[in-house]
C-alpha cells in the first residue's frame, strides 16, 4: 500500500512537471527591428566616440558633472562641516 502511494505521487509529480514545461514564460513575442544594420553600426560608432560603451562590464556608465570648486574649497567645507558636527553631538550630559 505504501509503495503504491509513492508510485502514484511520483507519477503525478512527473505529469505536473511535464505540463509546466510546455508553456513558455514569459510568452514569446515576435521582434521586428525598424533599423537597418547600417543604422545600428552608426549608433555603435557614435556611442564609442562619446565614451558610452563600457569596456569591462562597468554598466551603467555615470558621467560626473564637472566641479567648480577647488580642492582647497572642498577641504574648507569638510573642516567646517566636521566642526559643526562635533558641536552638535550629544555630550551625554
C-alpha positions as a printed NumPy array, in Angstrom:
array([[  0.   ,   0.   ,   0.   ],
       [  2.793,   2.402,   0.868],
       [  4.709,   1.69 ,  -2.356],
       [  1.506,   2.197,  -4.359],
       [  1.071,   5.69 ,  -2.85 ],
       [  4.692,   6.579,  -3.585],
       [  4.378,   5.438,  -7.22 ],
       [  1.147,   7.418,  -7.693],
       [  2.664,  10.546,  -6.111],
       [  5.804,  10.295,  -8.258],
       [  3.802,   9.858, -11.46 ],
       [  1.554,  12.833, -10.619],
       [  4.613,  14.94 ,  -9.888],
       [  6.193,  13.951, -13.203],
       [  2.979,  14.717, -15.107],
       [  2.679,  18.13 , -13.46 ],
       [  6.296,  18.95 , -14.293],
       [  5.812,  17.936, -17.914],
       [  2.7  ,  20.104, -18.202],
       [  4.534,  23.12 , -16.791],
       [  7.454,  22.672, -19.19 ],
       [  5.296,  23.132, -22.282],
       [  4.192,  26.714, -21.645],
       [  6.936,  29.312, -22.236],
       [  7.07 ,  32.088, -19.688],
       [  7.121,  34.927, -20.426],
       [  5.197,  34.386, -23.643],
       [  7.361,  34.714, -26.708],
       [  6.656,  37.777, -28.826],
       [  7.868,  38.369, -32.335],
       [ 10.532,  41.057, -32.699],
       [ 10.703,  43.201, -35.814],
       [ 13.504,  45.742, -35.995],
       [ 12.858,  49.132, -37.544],
       [ 16.579,  49.856, -38.006],
       [ 18.943,  48.665, -40.673],
       [ 22.298,  47.082, -39.952],
       [ 23.988,  50.322, -41.065],
       [ 21.889,  52.323, -38.554],
       [ 22.921,  50.057, -35.698],
       [ 26.584,  50.192, -36.68 ],
       [ 26.429,  54.004, -36.887],
       [ 24.924,  54.123, -33.374],
       [ 27.728,  51.895, -32.121],
       [ 30.394,  54.154, -33.627],
       [ 28.729,  57.225, -32.071],
       [ 28.448,  55.566, -28.652],
       [ 32.107,  54.511, -28.714],
       [ 33.144,  58.052, -29.692],
       [ 31.117,  59.513, -26.795],
       [ 32.526,  57.011, -24.287],
       [ 29.162,  55.38 , -23.648],
       [ 30.354,  51.819, -24.219],
       [ 31.706,  50.034, -21.137],
       [ 34.895,  48.107, -21.748],
       [ 34.899,  45.821, -18.692],
       [ 31.269,  45.328, -17.637],
       [ 31.141,  48.743, -15.973],
       [ 27.427,  49.21 , -16.501],
       [ 25.785,  51.715, -16.191],
       [ 28.147,  54.482, -17.184],
       [ 27.629,  57.511, -14.982],
       [ 29.196,  60.756, -16.097],
       [ 30.129,  63.02 , -13.196],
       [ 29.294,  66.685, -13.516],
       [ 32.336,  68.971, -13.591],
       [ 33.055,  70.672, -10.276],
       [ 33.52 ,  74.423,  -9.961],
       [ 35.175,  74.144,  -6.537],
       [ 38.888,  73.899,  -5.974],
       [ 40.45 ,  71.235,  -3.765],
       [ 41.044,  73.859,  -1.069],
       [ 37.364,  74.901,  -1.139],
       [ 36.267,  71.306,  -0.633],
       [ 38.714,  70.824,   2.244],
       [ 37.458,  74.019,   3.899],
       [ 33.86 ,  72.797,   3.595],
       [ 34.867,  69.481,   5.144],
       [ 36.573,  71.193,   8.093],
       [ 33.557,  73.435,   8.628],
       [ 31.105,  70.515,   8.48 ],
       [ 33.266,  68.458,  10.853],
       [ 33.488,  71.24 ,  13.434],
       [ 29.737,  71.849,  13.23 ],
       [ 29.05 ,  68.14 ,  13.654],
       [ 31.322,  67.996,  16.703],
       [ 29.396,  70.869,  18.304],
       [ 26.034,  69.276,  17.549],
       [ 26.913,  65.873,  19.021],
       [ 25.166,  64.819,  22.189],
       [ 27.659,  65.025,  25.026],
       [ 25.795,  62.661,  27.325],
       [ 25.016,  65.298,  29.932]])
